Every structure is written in structure tokens, then in C-alpha cells.
Amino acid sequence: MSEPWTIGKVVVWAADDFRARGIDAPRLEAEVLLGFVLGIDRIRILLDRDRPLTSEELARYKGLIVRRRGHEPVAYLLGQREFYGRSFRVDRRVLIPRPDTETLVEVALDRTRERSLYARVLDLCTGSGCVAISLAKERPTWRVTATDVSAEALRVARDNAHRLGAHGNTAFLQGDLFDALQGREATGRRFDLIVSNPPYIPDAEVLTLDRDVRDHEPHLALKGGLDGLALVRNIVDEAPRYLV
């Protein structure tokens, strides 16, 4: 182009590109990604629509657009996702936290009001640590243990705990559900509350999910057995042994 790429022009171009590729909310995503590159909010994008982009800004933006064309989730492009009022770092090692899962935190807090001063909590299949860390932050006198079978996911969870200031009352253990508690650190523990957002998609249905999920999010965090309830059954069967 002989004319410069302004904020307004590049957003229109990206939105049209996304729309042609069947991406939902193309304008919103185009603005969110540009705001991330420029470090500004969507209001400023509108106000500064005539400002030309530098070559470096344009290159970074186009790089994100190319990745989004491949249906890589926006949360992975940004490297973060908000959950329960806090920003959690996420990448392809962990499932992206969903707003629906905030209900798990709300119900857990509501049903343990009488133990708000102290409780031992276990979070199974912690992933990014969003549930465990949210509980630890909302109840700073609680002791929260989080487990996951994936060592890579636990690295993300520990990083989130440190970054959000929850490392003082959280512990992360690797293992398959309750097997993680057989280590020296967890011997003899009982918990007042057990929470989990386990994989619950039937194995055969994973390949039918949207490309954003199917091609980019970890299948280990999605597959729940033949009917999706394999891990749920294990949790329910074993939980009484670990509850106060």
C-alpha cells in the first residue's frame, strides 16, 4: 500500500479476514489482538484510529493474525485469560479457563462459609491452577493442595500461584487424581473440601469439537473416557477416603 497502515485500516482488514474464515466476533478479536500489540484498550483504538502503525507493530500484529487464522485460541495468543477477577497465564500446556467454571468456585465458597477461617482443600485436575488459586486467594487462611497428572500443567499452575501471590497457602503435587497424595508430603491428609473440573468429554467426541479446542487445547484435559464420566466416577468413589 502507498498509504500507511493506520489503526482503523488495519482493524477493518483483520476483521474482514477473520470473517471470511468463519471466526466468531471478528471485529472484537481484531481489536483485542491489536490492543494487546499496542498496549491500549479498545476505546483508545477507536480514538486513535488515524494513527499509523510502525513497521514493528504491524509485523507483530500480522504474526498474531496468521496464528489466529489457524484457529489458535485468542487466550493463547495473549498468553492470559481472566478467571474470577484475576488474570491467569495460559498456554498450550493447559486448558483455557472457562467462565462456567467460576460457578465451581462460587459454590465451594458458599457451601463452606462455616469453615471460612480455616479448611484444607483439595483440587484435582488443577490445570492452570485457576480454581485452586482462586480459592486460596478468597480464603487466605485455607491450605489448598492441587494435583494434576501433567508435569507441564503444574509448571503453569505454580507460576500462576507465585505471580498472583497464592504460593504461601498452595501446594502442587503430580499424579493421577488421588495417587498424587501418596507421596511423603501428603501422607495421612484429610480434606474439608474436594473440588475438581476434570476432563468430561467422551473420547470419541473430542475430534468433533471446534477447531480452536480440538487442534490446540491439550486432549489430556478433555478426554473423559467412553462416556465422559470415567474420572468423575473415580473421584466420587475415592473421595470419602480423603474427606474429614
C-alpha positions as CSV (number, residue, x, y, z in Angstrom):
1,M,0.0,0.0,0.0
2,S,1.1,3.5,-0.8
3,E,-0.9,4.8,2.2
4,P,0.2,4.0,5.7
5,W,-1.5,1.2,7.8
6,T,-3.4,3.2,10.4
7,I,-5.1,1.6,13.4
8,G,-8.5,2.0,11.8
9,K,-7.5,0.5,8.4
10,V,-5.7,-2.5,9.9
11,V,-8.6,-3.4,12.2
12,V,-11.0,-3.4,9.2
13,W,-8.6,-5.5,7.2
14,A,-8.1,-8.0,10.0
15,A,-11.8,-8.2,10.9
16,D,-12.7,-8.9,7.2
17,D,-10.0,-11.6,7.1
18,F,-11.4,-13.3,10.2
19,R,-14.9,-13.0,9.0
20,A,-14.1,-14.7,5.7
21,R,-12.5,-17.6,7.6
22,G,-15.6,-18.1,9.8
23,I,-14.1,-16.8,13.0
24,D,-16.7,-15.6,15.5
25,A,-16.8,-12.0,16.6
26,P,-14.2,-10.9,14.0
27,R,-14.2,-7.2,14.8
28,L,-13.9,-7.8,18.5
29,E,-11.0,-10.2,18.1
30,A,-9.2,-7.9,15.7
31,E,-9.4,-5.1,18.2
32,V,-8.4,-7.2,21.2
33,L,-5.3,-8.5,19.4
34,L,-4.3,-5.0,18.2
35,G,-4.8,-3.7,21.7
36,F,-2.5,-6.3,23.0
37,V,0.2,-5.4,20.5
38,L,-0.1,-1.7,21.2
39,G,-0.8,-1.9,24.9
40,I,-4.0,0.0,24.7
41,D,-7.7,-0.7,25.3
42,R,-10.5,-0.8,22.7
43,I,-11.6,2.8,23.5
44,R,-8.2,4.1,22.6
45,I,-8.2,2.0,19.4
46,L,-11.3,4.0,18.4
47,L,-9.9,7.3,19.4
48,D,-6.5,6.8,17.7
49,R,-7.9,5.1,14.6
50,D,-5.9,7.5,12.3
51,R,-2.6,6.8,13.9
52,P,-0.2,4.9,11.6
53,L,1.4,1.7,12.9
54,T,5.1,1.4,13.0
55,S,6.7,-1.4,11.0
56,E,7.4,-3.3,14.2
57,E,3.8,-3.0,15.4
58,L,2.4,-4.1,12.1
59,A,4.7,-7.1,12.0
60,R,3.7,-8.2,15.5
61,Y,0.0,-7.8,14.6
62,K,0.3,-9.7,11.4
63,G,2.1,-12.5,13.3
64,L,-0.9,-12.9,15.6
65,I,-3.3,-12.8,12.7
66,V,-1.5,-15.6,11.0
67,R,-1.7,-17.7,14.2
68,R,-5.4,-16.9,14.6
69,R,-6.1,-17.9,11.0
70,G,-5.0,-21.4,12.2
71,H,-7.7,-21.1,14.9
72,E,-5.2,-20.8,17.7
73,P,-7.3,-19.5,20.7
74,V,-7.1,-15.8,21.5
75,A,-6.2,-16.7,25.1
76,Y,-3.1,-18.5,23.9
77,L,-2.1,-15.6,21.6
78,L,-2.4,-13.2,24.5
79,G,-0.9,-15.7,27.0
80,Q,-3.6,-15.0,29.6
81,R,-7.2,-15.5,30.5
82,E,-9.3,-13.8,33.2
83,F,-10.9,-16.1,35.7
84,Y,-12.7,-15.0,38.9
85,G,-11.4,-11.4,38.6
86,R,-7.7,-12.4,38.1
87,S,-5.5,-12.8,35.1
88,F,-4.1,-16.3,34.7
89,R,-1.3,-17.2,32.4
90,V,-2.2,-19.9,29.9
91,D,-0.6,-21.6,27.0
92,R,-0.9,-24.9,25.2
93,R,0.1,-26.9,28.2
94,V,-3.2,-26.2,30.0
95,L,-6.9,-25.9,29.2
96,I,-8.2,-22.4,28.9
97,P,-10.3,-21.5,32.0
98,R,-14.0,-21.1,31.1
99,P,-16.4,-18.6,32.8
100,D,-18.7,-21.5,33.6
101,T,-16.0,-23.0,35.9
102,E,-16.3,-19.9,38.1
103,T,-19.5,-21.4,39.4
104,L,-17.4,-24.2,40.9
105,V,-15.5,-21.6,43.0
106,E,-18.7,-19.8,44.0
107,V,-20.5,-23.0,45.1
108,A,-17.4,-24.2,47.0
109,L,-17.1,-20.9,48.9
110,D,-20.9,-20.7,49.6
111,R,-21.0,-24.3,51.0
112,T,-18.0,-23.8,53.3
113,R,-19.0,-20.5,54.9
114,E,-18.9,-22.1,58.4
115,R,-15.2,-23.0,57.7
116,S,-14.2,-19.8,56.1
117,L,-11.5,-19.2,58.7
118,Y,-9.7,-22.5,58.1
119,A,-10.1,-25.5,55.9
120,R,-8.0,-28.0,54.0
121,V,-8.9,-28.1,50.3
122,L,-8.0,-30.5,47.5
123,D,-8.3,-29.5,43.9
124,L,-8.0,-32.4,41.4
125,C,-7.0,-31.9,37.8
126,T,-5.9,-28.3,38.6
127,G,-4.6,-27.4,35.1
128,S,-3.7,-23.7,35.1
129,G,-4.5,-23.7,38.9
130,C,-7.4,-21.3,38.4
131,V,-9.7,-23.0,40.8
132,A,-7.2,-23.8,43.5
133,I,-5.6,-20.3,43.4
134,S,-9.0,-18.5,43.3
135,L,-10.0,-20.4,46.5
136,A,-6.6,-19.7,48.1
137,K,-6.9,-16.0,47.4
138,E,-10.5,-15.8,48.5
139,R,-9.7,-17.7,51.7
140,P,-6.1,-16.8,52.5
141,T,-6.1,-18.8,55.8
142,W,-7.0,-22.0,53.9
143,R,-4.5,-24.6,52.9
144,V,-5.0,-25.7,49.3
145,T,-3.4,-28.8,47.7
146,A,-3.7,-29.1,43.9
147,T,-2.9,-32.1,41.8
148,D,-2.5,-32.9,38.1
149,V,-1.1,-35.8,36.1
150,S,0.7,-33.3,33.8
151,A,4.0,-32.0,35.0
152,E,3.8,-29.3,32.3
153,A,0.4,-28.1,33.6
154,L,1.8,-28.0,37.1
155,R,4.6,-25.7,36.0
156,V,2.0,-23.3,34.7
157,A,-0.1,-23.6,37.9
158,R,2.9,-22.9,40.1
159,D,3.9,-19.9,38.0
160,N,0.3,-18.5,38.4
161,A,0.4,-19.1,42.2
162,H,3.6,-17.1,42.5
163,R,2.5,-14.4,40.3
164,L,-0.8,-13.9,42.0
165,G,0.5,-14.2,45.5
166,A,-1.0,-17.5,46.4
167,H,2.1,-19.6,46.8
168,G,2.1,-19.2,50.6
169,N,-1.0,-21.4,51.1
170,T,-1.0,-23.6,48.0
171,A,0.9,-26.8,47.2
172,F,1.1,-28.6,43.9
173,L,1.6,-32.4,43.5
174,Q,1.9,-34.5,40.4
175,G,-0.1,-37.7,40.0
176,D,-3.3,-39.2,38.6
177,L,-6.1,-37.9,40.8
178,F,-5.6,-39.1,44.4
179,D,-2.5,-41.0,43.5
180,A,-0.6,-37.7,43.9
181,L,-1.4,-37.8,47.6
182,Q,0.6,-41.0,48.2
183,G,3.9,-39.0,48.3
184,R,5.7,-38.0,51.5
185,E,4.2,-34.5,51.5
186,A,0.6,-35.7,51.7
187,T,0.7,-38.8,53.9
188,G,-2.3,-39.0,56.2
189,R,-4.0,-35.9,55.0
190,R,-7.7,-35.4,55.1
191,F,-9.6,-32.6,53.5
192,D,-12.6,-30.5,54.4
193,L,-13.4,-29.8,50.7
194,I,-12.6,-31.6,47.4
195,V,-13.2,-29.7,44.1
196,S,-12.5,-30.7,40.6
197,N,-13.1,-29.7,37.0
198,P,-12.0,-33.0,35.4
199,P,-11.9,-33.9,31.7
200,Y,-15.5,-34.8,30.8
201,I,-15.7,-35.0,27.0
202,P,-16.4,-38.6,25.7
203,D,-13.2,-39.6,23.9
204,A,-15.0,-40.1,20.5
205,E,-16.4,-36.6,20.6
206,V,-13.1,-34.7,21.1
207,L,-12.4,-34.8,17.3
208,T,-15.8,-33.2,16.6
209,L,-15.1,-30.1,18.8
210,D,-14.4,-26.7,17.3
211,R,-11.0,-26.3,15.8
212,D,-10.0,-23.8,18.4
213,V,-10.3,-26.6,21.0
214,R,-9.6,-29.7,19.0
215,D,-6.4,-28.6,17.4
216,H,-4.9,-26.5,20.2
217,E,-6.0,-27.4,23.7
218,P,-4.5,-30.4,25.4
219,H,-6.5,-33.6,24.8
220,L,-5.4,-34.9,28.1
221,A,-7.5,-32.2,29.7
222,L,-10.5,-33.0,27.6
223,K,-10.9,-36.8,27.3
224,G,-13.1,-38.3,29.9
225,G,-13.4,-41.9,28.7
226,L,-16.0,-43.6,26.7
227,D,-19.0,-41.6,28.1
228,G,-17.0,-38.7,29.6
229,L,-17.6,-39.8,33.2
230,A,-14.6,-42.0,33.8
231,L,-12.7,-39.6,36.0
232,V,-15.9,-38.4,37.7
233,R,-16.7,-41.9,38.8
234,N,-13.1,-42.4,40.2
235,I,-13.3,-39.1,42.1
236,V,-16.7,-39.9,43.7
237,D,-15.6,-43.5,44.6
238,E,-12.3,-42.4,46.2
239,A,-13.3,-39.1,47.8
240,P,-14.7,-40.5,51.0
241,R,-11.3,-41.9,52.0
242,Y,-9.8,-38.4,51.8
243,L,-12.6,-36.3,53.4
244,V,-12.8,-35.3,57.0
